[in-house]
Amino acid sequence: MTTYRGPRCRSCDGPCWQYKGDVWGYTCTACIDRHLDAAAARADARDLKARQRLLSKRANNSVFSAVSKVSVGAVT
């Protein structure tokens, strides 16, 4: 049995025969997919947290929504 002597994935050290460019270098597709899935999950969590924060602010300010704000200027 011969051993693989080609380039290796820099994340999992598995065989990676295709160069993915300057950013990924020799990284296997499975590692890239795992990284992108994790990044998407972090972005979803961040967006959910921001959405909940905005809804909380809106709910807290709904008490004062009946009061209209009138700008007072110089009367001529």
FENCOR-V863966 format. One record per pair of residues at least 6 apart in sequence whose ideal C-beta (glycine too) atoms are under 8 Angstrom apart, sorted by the first residue. I is the first residue (numbers start at 0). J is the second residue. Records with the same first field share a line. If there is no record, write none. Layout:
I = J, J
This chain:
3 = 14
5 = 14, 15, 16
6 = 14, 15, 16, 18, 25
7 = 13, 14, 15, 25
8 = 14, 15, 25, 26, 27, 30
9 = 24, 25, 26
10 = 26, 27, 30, 34
11 = 27, 29, 30
13 = 27, 29
14 = 27
15 = 25, 26, 27
17 = 25
18 = 24, 25
19 = 25, 26, 31
23 = 31
